[in-house]
């Protein structure tokens, strides 16, 4: 009697988890309006285009104290 | 509103390029000490002086040579750069640089270009061996530390000078601390100003240090001056050394792959290529 009960319980648990997963996934579909990561300040990474700025760097209107340049 | 703290600055020439130091909360004399540190290390890492520590190491290829703590650290950094770039940033391109005519300082001018002698660079780990206090270069090989040394020195000098400082060594720079207004140091990157805080930036280019049909940036895959379609790359990364490696790697990868590479390895970036098409 006891093994049968365990088999039934395992089967119910599996089916329940599968159904719950399906419900969760279908209710969290991809948001097509979600922003791209890393975020892009302006433009794209096209050659000669804008600087691409990731989320860990802040642009500013201040005058630069120094610059990176080719030497 | 609190007044901005005073920024002390010091500008000088080293390694054939313009260098600048900026700091808050320390006496200006510390910046002069910083210049001395740069000049002293530059004289040891240059390949343009026969009696520099690097030249002696290159000249004694095949032997274990005693090296200073600093040169050992930069040689190990060269090994890391090789690994980080999957071999594209390879300090063992020296023979190809010489074949391209870059045999003396750029100010002194290039010598005869003999690109027929250029060969793909050997794998750095196969020709450069480093152990505690000594290093060995395989016969026929040679090492140029170039931008790797500048990025490494910018990072180290930030640690030496103080907590709120910018070190810019010929465009390879590191910004440490909160800067004048507490949000980071304003640093120019390809025409945009970014606030850098404990981050580095670098630019790799084939538009400077060029002569005839050649320039200084060697593609280790061919041993020839790089011609990937990209001509200049500026990058912000976690430090000056990392920025130098990522910028050079992106330039060598070329315009097809560099955007995706930068998206995975840089905090900000700018790519510019040939405008003839």
Interface residues (C-beta under 8 A of the other chain):
Chain A: X38 X41 X45 X47 X48 X50 X51 X52 X53 X54 X56 X57 X58 X59 X60 X61 X62 X63 X64 X65 X66 X67 X68 X69 X70 X71
Chain B: X7 X16 X17 X18 X20 X22 X166 X168 X170 X171 X172 X173 X180 X181 X183 X184 X185 X186 X187 X188 X189 X190 X191 X192 X193 X194 X195 X196 X199 X201 X202 X203 X204 X205 X207 X208 X209 X230 X232 X234 X236 X243 X255 X259 X262 X263 X266 X267 X268 X269 X270 X271 X272 X273 X275
